[in-house]
Amino acid sequence: MTSFPSPYDTWFPDAEFDGTYGHTLSTLREIAPVPAPPGFAERWRRWREEARTTDAAPTVLSSSVVDGRQVSIIEHAGVDGIRLRAWLVEPLEGPARVGVVHGHGYGGRDAIDLSRVPADAAAIFPVARGLATLNAGVGAPDQPLEHVVAGIGDPERYMLGLCARDLWLAADALTALAEPLPLYYIGESFGGGIGALALPWDDRFVGATLIVPSFGQYDERLAARCLGSGEAVRAHIAVHPEAREVLRWFDASTALGVARVPVRVEAALWDQSVPPQGQFGVANAARMLELAVLPAGHAEYPGLDEVMDEAITGSRAHLARALRAAS
């Protein structure tokens, strides 16, 4: 029987493999981000400029009051003109002080989560093209293992790039329906990686929290078995090795190294879905890093509620500091 390091041997005794991948915090902090391929910044800046020419054209489909805030389902354009749905949240009283763009994991989103969103914030909860519930089947496969490799033969059409670029249009929708505001990004797992790709090229963002971010450090990621979307990418590259070159344009660790705003990364020491070495590759790229080390990610474990409460408090404080620094 495989022996896991403590406390994971008692937390996850039936796990098929070691979610630390043999790493410690010390070795994870040594993982280098992936250098940018030639033309990396130029390509992403071109995509940003192209997105500016697309009218988000947001429309409100329905609206109600939830937990003391105005919550609407809206529709806005994606970068290639498809129409995507999202949730918009606005304060009931007084103007918003900050805008929050709040991403989600690869399971999609079926409800909003206001735990990290200040009461005086306007927020958009975009849903990635193809994913549940609001955009299932719209512009992309709805199954994560298919979604993550869709379009991988062409950097211009690879799904991760399209989803990252859609975030700029979601931000446009937020600022059109609320008001122009300094923006802060929050994203977990899939949303953490997609946010890292989009963040550096949009100067409206003053900071971000990336929670167990995916799509980081593909040199490490492709070498590690996992239970998440990375396994579908590994399988695809094994059959289509030429697609490895496409992934160089979509490494979250490469992109985040360009960002010049404060970033909080909540990275896990054990994670079978998004290997920690990828998460820390992203964290180690940040120029202005606040690192919160989680015992585990994508898993239930003793003390999880307390860890999450502390993480939420830390994330809210980071948002407040980033906003003050930008004002």
Residue, then its C-alpha position, 0 to 999 in steps of 0.5 A: m500500500t502507498s504511504f502518503p505524508s501526514p496528515y494526508d495518510t489519515w485524511f485520504p487513506d483511500a486515495e489512488f495516488d499521492g496528491t502532493y506528488g512528492h512535493t513540499l512547500s519548499t520545493l513548490r516555491e522553487i517551481a519556475p514559471v514557463p518562459a513566454p514563447p516569442g510573440f506571446a505578449e504581442r498576440w495577447r495584446r492583439w486579442r485584447e485590441e480585437a475584443r475592444t471592437t466587439d460591443a458587449a451589448p448587454t441586455v437584462l433578461s430578469s431581475s430580483v432582490v437576493d440577500g439585499r442585493q439586486v441580482s439580474i440574469i443578463e446576456h452579453a456578447g462573447v469575443d466572436g459574437i455569440r451571446l452568453r448569459a451571466w449573473l449581475v449583482e448590484p447594491l440596492e443602496g448607494p453607488a458601487r465602489v468596485g466591480v468584481v468579475h467572479g469566475h468559476g470552476y470547470g463544473g460551471r455555475d448554477a448560483i452566485d456566491l457572494s462570500r468574497v464580494p463586498a456589499d458595496a461592489a457591483a459584480i458579474f458572475p460570467v459563465a464560460r461558453g459551453l458550461a452549465t447552467l446558463n451557457a450549456g452547449v453555447g459555443a462549446p462542448d458542455q463536458p469539461l474533458e471535451h471543453v478543455v481540448a476543443g479547438i486545441g489545434d489552433p491558438e486563435r480558436y482554442m477554447l481556453g483562449l476564447c474563454a479568457r477573452d470572453l472575460w473582457l467582454a463580461a467586464d464590459a457588460l458589468t461596466a456598461l450596466a453598472e458604471p465604469l469602476p476599478l475591477y477586481y478578479i476572483g476565480e477558482s480552479f478553471g476560473g483561476g487559470i482563465g483569469a490569470l490569462a486575461l488579467p495582464w492585458d486589461d488595465r481596468f483590473v487593480g488586483a485579483t484572487l486566484i484560488v487553486p488556479s489551473f492551466g499553470q506550468y504545462d511542463e509540470r502539468l503534462a508530466a503529472r497524472c491528475l483527476g481533473s481536466g489536465e488528464a484530458v489534455r495529457a491524453h490529447i498531447a500523447v496522440h497529437p504532440e504537435a498541440r503542445e506548441v499551442l499550449r505555450w500560448f495558454d500557460a497561466s504561469t507565463a501570463l501572470g508574470v506580465a501582470r503588474v497588479p497585486v495578486r493573491v494566490e490560494a495554492a494547495l499542498w495536496d490536490q489530485s485535480v489540479p496538481p500543486q506544482g501547476q498552482f505554485g508555478v502560477a503563484n511564483a510568477a506573480r510580481m506582487l504576490e500574496l500567497a495563502v497556502l491551503p492544506a488541500g484543494h478540490a477535497e473535503y478534509p478536517g478543518l476545511d470550513e475554518v480554512m475557507d473562512e480564513a481564505i475568504t477574509g484574506s481575499r476580501a482584505h486583499l481586494a480592499r488593499a488593492l483598491r486603496a493602492a489604485s486610488 
